[in-house]
Amino acid sequence: MVIVSLGHGKCVEFVKKYGLPFLMVGGGGYTIRNVSRCWTYETSVALGVEIANELPYNDYFEYFGPDFKLHISPSNMANQNTPEYLEKIK
């Protein structure tokens, strides 16, 4: 299991530790299934609530397909970000 948006969750925790009101807003250009997972996870971090990987049925359940879990399973997808490419865009 891979925790969705762990880096974003850490950012939410960082901002939250100041105890000030904050507003979380998103960007665009993402796949709906990843956005659903990301915002669900980040909202749980902002609220200080742990939620189960097994999501209950809800009006937006289909956005969490194909496995209908909060966190995604690792895949064997090749990482196409070569060290040279990453260095170039740094």
Gaussian input, Z-matrix of N, CA and C with variables (Angstrom, degrees):
# hf/3-21g

backbone

0 1
 N
 C     1     B1
 C     2     B2     1     A1
 N     3     B3     2     A2     1     D1
 C     4     B4     3     A3     2     D2
 C     5     B5     4     A4     3     D3
 N     6     B6     5     A5     4     D4
 C     7     B7     6     A6     5     D5
 C     8     B8     7     A7     6     D6
 N     9     B9     8     A8     7     D7
 C    10    B10     9     A9     8     D8
 C    11    B11    10    A10     9     D9
 N    12    B12    11    A11    10    D10
 C    13    B13    12    A12    11    D11
 C    14    B14    13    A13    12    D12
 N    15    B15    14    A14    13    D13
 C    16    B16    15    A15    14    D14
 C    17    B17    16    A16    15    D15
 N    18    B18    17    A17    16    D16
 C    19    B19    18    A18    17    D17
 C    20    B20    19    A19    18    D18
 N    21    B21    20    A20    19    D19
 C    22    B22    21    A21    20    D20
 C    23    B23    22    A22    21    D21
 N    24    B24    23    A23    22    D22
 C    25    B25    24    A24    23    D23
 C    26    B26    25    A25    24    D24
 N    27    B27    26    A26    25    D25
 C    28    B28    27    A27    26    D26
 C    29    B29    28    A28    27    D27
 N    30    B30    29    A29    28    D28
 C    31    B31    30    A30    29    D29
 C    32    B32    31    A31    30    D30
 N    33    B33    32    A32    31    D31
 C    34    B34    33    A33    32    D32
 C    35    B35    34    A34    33    D33
 N    36    B36    35    A35    34    D34
 C    37    B37    36    A36    35    D35
 C    38    B38    37    A37    36    D36
 N    39    B39    38    A38    37    D37
 C    40    B40    39    A39    38    D38
 C    41    B41    40    A40    39    D39
 N    42    B42    41    A41    40    D40
 C    43    B43    42    A42    41    D41
 C    44    B44    43    A43    42    D42
 N    45    B45    44    A44    43    D43
 C    46    B46    45    A45    44    D44
 C    47    B47    46    A46    45    D45
 N    48    B48    47    A47    46    D46
 C    49    B49    48    A48    47    D47
 C    50    B50    49    A49    48    D48
 N    51    B51    50    A50    49    D49
 C    52    B52    51    A51    50    D50
 C    53    B53    52    A52    51    D51
 N    54    B54    53    A53    52    D52
 C    55    B55    54    A54    53    D53
 C    56    B56    55    A55    54    D54
 N    57    B57    56    A56    55    D55
 C    58    B58    57    A57    56    D56
 C    59    B59    58    A58    57    D57
 N    60    B60    59    A59    58    D58
 C    61    B61    60    A60    59    D59
 C    62    B62    61    A61    60    D60
 N    63    B63    62    A62    61    D61
 C    64    B64    63    A63    62    D62
 C    65    B65    64    A64    63    D63
 N    66    B66    65    A65    64    D64
 C    67    B67    66    A66    65    D65
 C    68    B68    67    A67    66    D66
 N    69    B69    68    A68    67    D67
 C    70    B70    69    A69    68    D68
 C    71    B71    70    A70    69    D69
 N    72    B72    71    A71    70    D70
 C    73    B73    72    A72    71    D71
 C    74    B74    73    A73    72    D72
 N    75    B75    74    A74    73    D73
 C    76    B76    75    A75    74    D74
 C    77    B77    76    A76    75    D75
 N    78    B78    77    A77    76    D76
 C    79    B79    78    A78    77    D77
 C    80    B80    79    A79    78    D78
 N    81    B81    80    A80    79    D79
 C    82    B82    81    A81    80    D80
 C    83    B83    82    A82    81    D81
 N    84    B84    83    A83    82    D82
 C    85    B85    84    A84    83    D83
 C    86    B86    85    A85    84    D84
 N    87    B87    86    A86    85    D85
 C    88    B88    87    A87    86    D86
 C    89    B89    88    A88    87    D87
 N    90    B90    89    A89    88    D88
 C    91    B91    90    A90    89    D89
 C    92    B92    91    A91    90    D90
 N    93    B93    92    A92    91    D91
 C    94    B94    93    A93    92    D92
 C    95    B95    94    A94    93    D93
 N    96    B96    95    A95    94    D94
 C    97    B97    96    A96    95    D95
 C    98    B98    97    A97    96    D96
 N    99    B99    98    A98    97    D97
 C   100   B100    99    A99    98    D98
 C   101   B101   100   A100    99    D99
 N   102   B102   101   A101   100   D100
 C   103   B103   102   A102   101   D101
 C   104   B104   103   A103   102   D102
 N   105   B105   104   A104   103   D103
 C   106   B106   105   A105   104   D104
 C   107   B107   106   A106   105   D105
 N   108   B108   107   A107   106   D106
 C   109   B109   108   A108   107   D107
 C   110   B110   109   A109   108   D108
 N   111   B111   110   A110   109   D109
 C   112   B112   111   A111   110   D110
 C   113   B113   112   A112   111   D111
 N   114   B114   113   A113   112   D112
 C   115   B115   114   A114   113   D113
 C   116   B116   115   A115   114   D114
 N   117   B117   116   A116   115   D115
 C   118   B118   117   A117   116   D116
 C   119   B119   118   A118   117   D117
 N   120   B120   119   A119   118   D118
 C   121   B121   120   A120   119   D119
 C   122   B122   121   A121   120   D120
 N   123   B123   122   A122   121   D121
 C   124   B124   123   A123   122   D122
 C   125   B125   124   A124   123   D123
 N   126   B126   125   A125   124   D124
 C   127   B127   126   A126   125   D125
 C   128   B128   127   A127   126   D126
 N   129   B129   128   A128   127   D127
 C   130   B130   129   A129   128   D128
 C   131   B131   130   A130   129   D129
 N   132   B132   131   A131   130   D130
 C   133   B133   132   A132   131   D131
 C   134   B134   133   A133   132   D132
 N   135   B135   134   A134   133   D133
 C   136   B136   135   A135   134   D134
 C   137   B137   136   A136   135   D135
 N   138   B138   137   A137   136   D136
 C   139   B139   138   A138   137   D137
 C   140   B140   139   A139   138   D138
 N   141   B141   140   A140   139   D139
 C   142   B142   141   A141   140   D140
 C   143   B143   142   A142   141   D141
 N   144   B144   143   A143   142   D142
 C   145   B145   144   A144   143   D143
 C   146   B146   145   A145   144   D144
 N   147   B147   146   A146   145   D145
 C   148   B148   147   A147   146   D146
 C   149   B149   148   A148   147   D147
 N   150   B150   149   A149   148   D148
 C   151   B151   150   A150   149   D149
 C   152   B152   151   A151   150   D150
 N   153   B153   152   A152   151   D151
 C   154   B154   153   A153   152   D152
 C   155   B155   154   A154   153   D153
 N   156   B156   155   A155   154   D154
 C   157   B157   156   A156   155   D155
 C   158   B158   157   A157   156   D156
 N   159   B159   158   A158   157   D157
 C   160   B160   159   A159   158   D158
 C   161   B161   160   A160   159   D159
 N   162   B162   161   A161   160   D160
 C   163   B163   162   A162   161   D161
 C   164   B164   163   A163   162   D162
 N   165   B165   164   A164   163   D163
 C   166   B166   165   A165   164   D164
 C   167   B167   166   A166   165   D165
 N   168   B168   167   A167   166   D166
 C   169   B169   168   A168   167   D167
 C   170   B170   169   A169   168   D168
 N   171   B171   170   A170   169   D169
 C   172   B172   171   A171   170   D170
 C   173   B173   172   A172   171   D171
 N   174   B174   173   A173   172   D172
 C   175   B175   174   A174   173   D173
 C   176   B176   175   A175   174   D174
 N   177   B177   176   A176   175   D175
 C   178   B178   177   A177   176   D176
 C   179   B179   178   A178   177   D177
 N   180   B180   179   A179   178   D178
 C   181   B181   180   A180   179   D179
 C   182   B182   181   A181   180   D180
 N   183   B183   182   A182   181   D181
 C   184   B184   183   A183   182   D182
 C   185   B185   184   A184   183   D183
 N   186   B186   185   A185   184   D184
 C   187   B187   186   A186   185   D185
 C   188   B188   187   A187   186   D186
 N   189   B189   188   A188   187   D187
 C   190   B190   189   A189   188   D188
 C   191   B191   190   A190   189   D189
 N   192   B192   191   A191   190   D190
 C   193   B193   192   A192   191   D191
 C   194   B194   193   A193   192   D192
 N   195   B195   194   A194   193   D193
 C   196   B196   195   A195   194   D194
 C   197   B197   196   A196   195   D195
 N   198   B198   197   A197   196   D196
 C   199   B199   198   A198   197   D197
 C   200   B200   199   A199   198   D198
 N   201   B201   200   A200   199   D199
 C   202   B202   201   A201   200   D200
 C   203   B203   202   A202   201   D201
 N   204   B204   203   A203   202   D202
 C   205   B205   204   A204   203   D203
 C   206   B206   205   A205   204   D204
 N   207   B207   206   A206   205   D205
 C   208   B208   207   A207   206   D206
 C   209   B209   208   A208   207   D207
 N   210   B210   209   A209   208   D208
 C   211   B211   210   A210   209   D209
 C   212   B212   211   A211   210   D210
 N   213   B213   212   A212   211   D211
 C   214   B214   213   A213   212   D212
 C   215   B215   214   A214   213   D213
 N   216   B216   215   A215   214   D214
 C   217   B217   216   A216   215   D215
 C   218   B218   217   A217   216   D216
 N   219   B219   218   A218   217   D217
 C   220   B220   219   A219   218   D218
 C   221   B221   220   A220   219   D219
 N   222   B222   221   A221   220   D220
 C   223   B223   222   A222   221   D221
 C   224   B224   223   A223   222   D222
 N   225   B225   224   A224   223   D223
 C   226   B226   225   A225   224   D224
 C   227   B227   226   A226   225   D225
 N   228   B228   227   A227   226   D226
 C   229   B229   228   A228   227   D227
 C   230   B230   229   A229   228   D228
 N   231   B231   230   A230   229   D229
 C   232   B232   231   A231   230   D230
 C   233   B233   232   A232   231   D231
 N   234   B234   233   A233   232   D232
 C   235   B235   234   A234   233   D233
 C   236   B236   235   A235   234   D234
 N   237   B237   236   A236   235   D235
 C   238   B238   237   A237   236   D236
 C   239   B239   238   A238   237   D237
 N   240   B240   239   A239   238   D238
 C   241   B241   240   A240   239   D239
 C   242   B242   241   A241   240   D240
 N   243   B243   242   A242   241   D241
 C   244   B244   243   A243   242   D242
 C   245   B245   244   A244   243   D243
 N   246   B246   245   A245   244   D244
 C   247   B247   246   A246   245   D245
 C   248   B248   247   A247   246   D246
 N   249   B249   248   A248   247   D247
 C   250   B250   249   A249   248   D248
 C   251   B251   250   A250   249   D249
 N   252   B252   251   A251   250   D250
 C   253   B253   252   A252   251   D251
 C   254   B254   253   A253   252   D252
 N   255   B255   254   A254   253   D253
 C   256   B256   255   A255   254   D254
 C   257   B257   256   A256   255   D255
 N   258   B258   257   A257   256   D256
 C   259   B259   258   A258   257   D257
 C   260   B260   259   A259   258   D258
 N   261   B261   260   A260   259   D259
 C   262   B262   261   A261   260   D260
 C   263   B263   262   A262   261   D261
 N   264   B264   263   A263   262   D262
 C   265   B265   264   A264   263   D263
 C   266   B266   265   A265   264   D264
 N   267   B267   266   A266   265   D265
 C   268   B268   267   A267   266   D266
 C   269   B269   268   A268   267   D267

   B1=1.4392
   B2=1.5245
   B3=1.3106
   B4=1.4597
   B5=1.5201
   B6=1.3209
   B7=1.4531
   B8=1.5230
   B9=1.3164
   B10=1.4547
   B11=1.5155
   B12=1.2865
   B13=1.4567
   B14=1.5230
   B15=1.3079
   B16=1.4623
   B17=1.5298
   B18=1.3169
   B19=1.4653
   B20=1.5162
   B21=1.3261
   B22=1.4598
   B23=1.5232
   B24=1.3247
   B25=1.4651
   B26=1.5201
   B27=1.3292
   B28=1.4734
   B29=1.5285
   B30=1.3323
   B31=1.4665
   B32=1.5232
   B33=1.3292
   B34=1.4683
   B35=1.5326
   B36=1.3308
   B37=1.4738
   B38=1.5219
   B39=1.3321
   B40=1.4585
   B41=1.5261
   B42=1.3278
   B43=1.4629
   B44=1.5286
   B45=1.3098
   B46=1.4612
   B47=1.5322
   B48=1.3147
   B49=1.4675
   B50=1.5264
   B51=1.3291
   B52=1.4573
   B53=1.5249
   B54=1.3476
   B55=1.4540
   B56=1.5177
   B57=1.3096
   B58=1.4578
   B59=1.5342
   B60=1.3263
   B61=1.4689
   B62=1.5220
   B63=1.3144
   B64=1.4673
   B65=1.5135
   B66=1.2979
   B67=1.4543
   B68=1.5212
   B69=1.3088
   B70=1.4655
   B71=1.5261
   B72=1.3183
   B73=1.4635
   B74=1.5180
   B75=1.3015
   B76=1.4564
   B77=1.5065
   B78=1.3010
   B79=1.4583
   B80=1.5136
   B81=1.2958
   B82=1.4542
   B83=1.5081
   B84=1.3091
   B85=1.4523
   B86=1.5066
   B87=1.3139
   B88=1.4550
   B89=1.5216
   B90=1.3190
   B91=1.4608
   B92=1.5243
   B93=1.3255
   B94=1.4514
   B95=1.5258
   B96=1.3351
   B97=1.4667
   B98=1.5296
   B99=1.3187
   B100=1.4668
   B101=1.5239
   B102=1.3157
   B103=1.4593
   B104=1.5233
   B105=1.3101
   B106=1.4666
   B107=1.5125
   B108=1.3053
   B109=1.4600
   B110=1.5289
   B111=1.3088
   B112=1.4617
   B113=1.5230
   B114=1.3294
   B115=1.4538
   B116=1.5243
   B117=1.3137
   B118=1.4580
   B119=1.5199
   B120=1.3248
   B121=1.4679
   B122=1.5252
   B123=1.3253
   B124=1.4603
   B125=1.5258
   B126=1.3169
   B127=1.4600
   B128=1.5147
   B129=1.3295
   B130=1.4673
   B131=1.5302
   B132=1.3243
   B133=1.4716
   B134=1.5295
   B135=1.3260
   B136=1.4736
   B137=1.5227
   B138=1.3365
   B139=1.4632
   B140=1.5215
   B141=1.3286
   B142=1.4575
   B143=1.5202
   B144=1.3325
   B145=1.4582
   B146=1.5263
   B147=1.3196
   B148=1.4613
   B149=1.5133
   B150=1.3217
   B151=1.4619
   B152=1.5203
   B153=1.3020
   B154=1.4597
   B155=1.5198
   B156=1.3044
   B157=1.4533
   B158=1.5282
   B159=1.3159
   B160=1.4649
   B161=1.5242
   B162=1.3068
   B163=1.4564
   B164=1.5240
   B165=1.3212
   B166=1.4627
   B167=1.5310
   B168=1.3007
   B169=1.4627
   B170=1.5230
   B171=1.3459
   B172=1.4605
   B173=1.5132
   B174=1.3102
   B175=1.4734
   B176=1.5262
   B177=1.3219
   B178=1.4601
   B179=1.5272
   B180=1.2942
   B181=1.4602
   B182=1.5280
   B183=1.3313
   B184=1.4693
   B185=1.5318
   B186=1.3263
   B187=1.4560
   B188=1.5289
   B189=1.3283
   B190=1.4576
   B191=1.5227
   B192=1.3520
   B193=1.4561
   B194=1.5111
   B195=1.2884
   B196=1.4595
   B197=1.5255
   B198=1.3317
   B199=1.4726
   B200=1.5244
   B201=1.3435
   B202=1.4598
   B203=1.5311
   B204=1.3030
   B205=1.4676
   B206=1.5278
   B207=1.3167
   B208=1.4628
   B209=1.5263
   B210=1.3151
   B211=1.4573
   B212=1.5242
   B213=1.3256
   B214=1.4584
   B215=1.5248
   B216=1.3075
   B217=1.4613
   B218=1.5173
   B219=1.3133
   B220=1.4708
   B221=1.5245
   B222=1.2984
   B223=1.4604
   B224=1.5203
   B225=1.2929
   B226=1.4582
   B227=1.5237
   B228=1.3260
   B229=1.4547
   B230=1.5294
   B231=1.2904
   B232=1.4610
   B233=1.5242
   B234=1.3208
   B235=1.4540
   B236=1.5300
   B237=1.3168
   B238=1.4613
   B239=1.5247
   B240=1.3188
   B241=1.4615
   B242=1.5233
   B243=1.3058
   B244=1.4577
   B245=1.5310
   B246=1.3208
   B247=1.4623
   B248=1.5373
   B249=1.3166
   B250=1.4672
   B251=1.5386
   B252=1.3202
   B253=1.4706
   B254=1.5235
   B255=1.3240
   B256=1.4593
   B257=1.5209
   B258=1.3212
   B259=1.4726
   B260=1.5243
   B261=1.3202
   B262=1.4654
   B263=1.5153
   B264=1.3119
   B265=1.4688
   B266=1.5230
   B267=1.3131
   B268=1.4659
   B269=1.5000
   A1=109.08
   A2=116.79
   A3=123.09
   A4=107.44
   A5=116.11
   A6=119.63
   A7=107.73
   A8=115.07
   A9=120.98
   A10=109.76
   A11=116.49
   A12=122.92
   A13=114.02
   A14=116.99
   A15=120.43
   A16=110.98
   A17=117.31
   A18=120.76
   A19=111.87
   A20=116.83
   A21=120.68
   A22=110.03
   A23=116.46
   A24=120.60
   A25=111.47
   A26=116.33
   A27=120.38
   A28=110.50
   A29=117.47
   A30=121.06
   A31=110.48
   A32=116.49
   A33=120.65
   A34=109.49
   A35=117.18
   A36=120.77
   A37=111.21
   A38=117.33
   A39=122.20
   A40=110.78
   A41=116.60
   A42=120.87
   A43=110.08
   A44=116.26
   A45=122.21
   A46=112.63
   A47=117.47
   A48=119.96
   A49=112.98
   A50=117.96
   A51=121.19
   A52=112.47
   A53=116.32
   A54=120.31
   A55=115.10
   A56=116.73
   A57=121.50
   A58=109.95
   A59=116.90
   A60=118.13
   A61=109.72
   A62=116.02
   A63=119.46
   A64=109.70
   A65=115.09
   A66=122.58
   A67=107.33
   A68=116.22
   A69=120.17
   A70=107.71
   A71=115.73
   A72=121.05
   A73=108.58
   A74=116.29
   A75=120.41
   A76=112.81
   A77=113.16
   A78=121.03
   A79=109.49
   A80=116.50
   A81=119.71
   A82=110.91
   A83=114.76
   A84=120.47
   A85=114.78
   A86=116.84
   A87=120.57
   A88=110.12
   A89=116.44
   A90=119.47
   A91=108.56
   A92=116.19
   A93=121.58
   A94=111.97
   A95=118.03
   A96=119.22
   A97=111.43
   A98=117.55
   A99=119.67
   A100=111.38
   A101=116.88
   A102=120.48
   A103=109.96
   A104=116.93
   A105=120.82
   A106=110.89
   A107=116.24
   A108=120.64
   A109=111.44
   A110=115.42
   A111=120.88
   A112=111.29
   A113=117.27
   A114=120.35
   A115=112.30
   A116=117.21
   A117=119.53
   A118=109.87
   A119=115.64
   A120=119.97
   A121=111.57
   A122=117.18
   A123=120.68
   A124=111.97
   A125=117.22
   A126=120.21
   A127=110.82
   A128=116.92
   A129=119.49
   A130=110.50
   A131=117.27
   A132=121.01
   A133=109.56
   A134=116.66
   A135=120.41
   A136=111.48
   A137=116.32
   A138=120.64
   A139=112.97
   A140=116.52
   A141=120.43
   A142=112.73
   A143=115.51
   A144=121.17
   A145=109.16
   A146=116.16
   A147=119.38
   A148=108.45
   A149=116.30
   A150=119.51
   A151=109.08
   A152=114.49
   A153=120.77
   A154=111.26
   A155=115.88
   A156=121.63
   A157=110.20
   A158=116.71
   A159=122.37
   A160=107.71
   A161=116.94
   A162=120.59
   A163=111.43
   A164=117.69
   A165=119.76
   A166=110.11
   A167=115.83
   A168=119.13
   A169=108.62
   A170=115.98
   A171=121.63
   A172=109.15
   A173=116.84
   A174=121.31
   A175=113.22
   A176=118.12
   A177=122.09
   A178=112.26
   A179=116.50
   A180=122.63
   A181=112.47
   A182=117.03
   A183=119.96
   A184=112.81
   A185=118.12
   A186=120.95
   A187=112.58
   A188=117.26
   A189=122.17
   A190=112.69
   A191=116.32
   A192=119.90
   A193=110.74
   A194=119.35
   A195=125.57
   A196=113.71
   A197=118.96
   A198=118.69
   A199=113.40
   A200=117.55
   A201=123.60
   A202=113.19
   A203=114.97
   A204=122.42
   A205=107.85
   A206=115.90
   A207=119.79
   A208=111.49
   A209=116.73
   A210=120.67
   A211=110.32
   A212=115.43
   A213=120.12
   A214=110.82
   A215=114.86
   A216=120.35
   A217=109.31
   A218=117.02
   A219=119.11
   A220=110.31
   A221=115.63
   A222=120.08
   A223=109.47
   A224=115.08
   A225=119.69
   A226=111.61
   A227=116.06
   A228=120.45
   A229=109.19
   A230=115.75
   A231=120.68
   A232=110.53
   A233=115.84
   A234=121.46
   A235=107.28
   A236=116.23
   A237=120.49
   A238=112.52
   A239=116.80
   A240=120.81
   A241=108.69
   A242=116.11
   A243=120.01
   A244=110.11
   A245=117.11
   A246=119.24
   A247=112.15
   A248=116.66
   A249=120.70
   A250=110.17
   A251=115.83
   A252=120.30
   A253=110.34
   A254=116.90
   A255=120.54
   A256=111.68
   A257=115.93
   A258=120.60
   A259=109.85
   A260=116.64
   A261=122.16
   A262=111.99
   A263=118.48
   A264=120.68
   A265=113.17
   A266=117.25
   A267=121.82
   A268=112.97
   D1=138.63
   D2=177.52
   D3=-114.51
   D4=126.19
   D5=178.38
   D6=-70.22
   D7=123.17
   D8=-179.70
   D9=-66.84
   D10=131.32
   D11=171.24
   D12=54.87
   D13=42.76
   D14=-179.91
   D15=-57.25
   D16=-40.86
   D17=178.93
   D18=-62.21
   D19=-42.63
   D20=178.10
   D21=-65.15
   D22=-40.31
   D23=178.11
   D24=-60.37
   D25=-39.99
   D26=177.86
   D27=-64.38
   D28=-37.09
   D29=177.00
   D30=-64.31
   D31=-42.59
   D32=177.88
   D33=-60.97
   D34=-45.19
   D35=177.70
   D36=-59.12
   D37=-41.56
   D38=-179.33
   D39=-60.96
   D40=-49.16
   D41=-179.24
   D42=-66.10
   D43=-40.09
   D44=-177.53
   D45=-62.45
   D46=-30.83
   D47=-175.76
   D48=-66.28
   D49=-16.39
   D50=178.43
   D51=-78.84
   D52=-12.88
   D53=176.95
   D54=69.92
   D55=18.30
   D56=179.58
   D57=-101.59
   D58=153.74
   D59=175.15
   D60=-62.19
   D61=143.05
   D62=175.95
   D63=-145.23
   D64=158.67
   D65=-178.86
   D66=-122.76
   D67=128.55
   D68=177.57
   D69=-100.27
   D70=127.96
   D71=177.74
   D72=-129.54
   D73=155.11
   D74=-176.31
   D75=-108.95
   D76=178.28
   D77=178.09
   D78=-108.84
   D79=-131.97
   D80=-179.36
   D81=-160.37
   D82=178.01
   D83=176.58
   D84=83.60
   D85=21.19
   D86=-177.37
   D87=-109.95
   D88=161.90
   D89=175.47
   D90=-79.05
   D91=141.69
   D92=-174.06
   D93=-57.95
   D94=-37.25
   D95=-178.32
   D96=-68.62
   D97=-32.88
   D98=177.95
   D99=-77.44
   D100=-37.16
   D101=178.47
   D102=-64.77
   D103=-42.46
   D104=179.29
   D105=-58.32
   D106=-46.68
   D107=179.43
   D108=-65.48
   D109=-45.38
   D110=-177.81
   D111=-59.65
   D112=-51.45
   D113=-177.65
   D114=-68.10
   D115=-33.99
   D116=176.74
   D117=-63.61
   D118=-47.13
   D119=179.77
   D120=-64.22
   D121=-48.29
   D122=-177.46
   D123=-64.46
   D124=-37.12
   D125=176.53
   D126=-64.93
   D127=-38.98
   D128=178.00
   D129=-64.50
   D130=-37.49
   D131=177.55
   D132=-65.97
   D133=-44.21
   D134=-179.67
   D135=-61.81
   D136=-35.01
   D137=-179.24
   D138=-86.99
   D139=-8.59
   D140=-178.36
   D141=70.09
   D142=33.25
   D143=-177.73
   D144=-120.06
   D145=128.57
   D146=174.02
   D147=-87.00
   D148=134.54
   D149=177.94
   D150=-120.09
   D151=151.37
   D152=-177.42
   D153=-70.95
   D154=152.91
   D155=174.97
   D156=-65.48
   D157=-33.53
   D158=177.39
   D159=-79.72
   D160=108.19
   D161=-176.35
   D162=-85.05
   D163=140.45
   D164=176.45
   D165=-73.55
   D166=155.77
   D167=177.51
   D168=-63.25
   D169=138.37
   D170=178.14
   D171=-153.90
   D172=178.85
   D173=-176.89
   D174=-61.64
   D175=-20.06
   D176=-176.41
   D177=-113.36
   D178=14.57
   D179=-175.08
   D180=-52.60
   D181=-39.28
   D182=-176.61
   D183=-64.08
   D184=-21.13
   D185=178.04
   D186=-69.54
   D187=-15.40
   D188=-177.42
   D189=-97.93
   D190=10.95
   D191=178.70
   D192=-69.71
   D193=165.36
   D194=7.18
   D195=-87.48
   D196=-12.31
   D197=-175.88
   D198=-100.66
   D199=-11.77
   D200=175.86
   D201=59.59
   D202=39.03
   D203=176.48
   D204=-121.90
   D205=158.35
   D206=179.95
   D207=-68.61
   D208=-48.64
   D209=-176.08
   D210=-96.77
   D211=145.58
   D212=-178.38
   D213=-88.12
   D214=150.35
   D215=176.47
   D216=-83.33
   D217=144.86
   D218=177.27
   D219=-60.77
   D220=148.88
   D221=177.40
   D222=-124.58
   D223=172.80
   D224=178.36
   D225=-95.87
   D226=21.54
   D227=179.85
   D228=-63.73
   D229=132.79
   D230=-179.41
   D231=-71.11
   D232=137.45
   D233=174.53
   D234=-80.42
   D235=112.33
   D236=-176.93
   D237=-92.85
   D238=8.10
   D239=176.50
   D240=-87.44
   D241=92.99
   D242=-178.88
   D243=-71.80
   D244=155.13
   D245=176.69
   D246=-55.77
   D247=-35.70
   D248=179.95
   D249=-65.13
   D250=-44.60
   D251=179.56
   D252=-62.65
   D253=-45.31
   D254=-179.45
   D255=-63.16
   D256=-39.07
   D257=178.15
   D258=-65.38
   D259=-39.41
   D260=-178.57
   D261=-63.99
   D262=-38.82
   D263=-176.76
   D264=-90.12
   D265=-3.09
   D266=-177.57
   D267=-65.33

